[in-house]
Amino acid sequence: MWSEPDEYAEAVLDAVERIPPGRVLSYGDIAELIGAGGPRQVGRVMSLYGGAVPWWRVIRANGHPPSGLEVEAHENYRAEGTPLSTDGRRVDMARARWTGPDQPG
C-alpha cells in the first residue's frame, strides 16, 4: 500500500534532488549526507518514492546502476556526461562522486 513519504524519506529525496547532473552518490553516501539510516534504508526510500527525483544519480558503491534500470540509467549518464568506467558498464566513482553541497557541480 502506497503512503506519503515520511520525514526520513523526504530527507533522502531532497538530498537526491541536490546531486548535480553528471554526478552520483551511493546509497551509503546519501545516508551519510543526511546523517541517518544506511544504504538499505535509502534503497527502500528510492524503491518506493524515487521515481520523481533523478534516481539514476543514486547507485551502488561499486558504480553499478540500480538493478533492472540499467538501460534507462545509462541513457541518463550519457545525456549528462557522467564519467563511466573504461568498459562503460558502470559509473567511475572516483571521477563522478559528488562531494556534497560545497562542491561546485
Sequence and secondary structure as in RCSB ss.txt:
>XXXX:A:sequence
MWSEPDEYAEAVLDAVERIPPGRVLSYGDIAELIGAGGPRQVGRVMSLYGGAVPWWRVIRANGHPPSGLEVEAHE
NYRAEGTPLSTDGRRVDMARARWTGPDQPG
>XXXX:A:secstr
      HHHHHHHHHHHHS TT BEEHHHHHHHHTS  HHHHHHHHHHHGGGTTGGGEE TTS   TT HHHHHH
HHHHHT  B TTSSSB HHHHB   TTS  
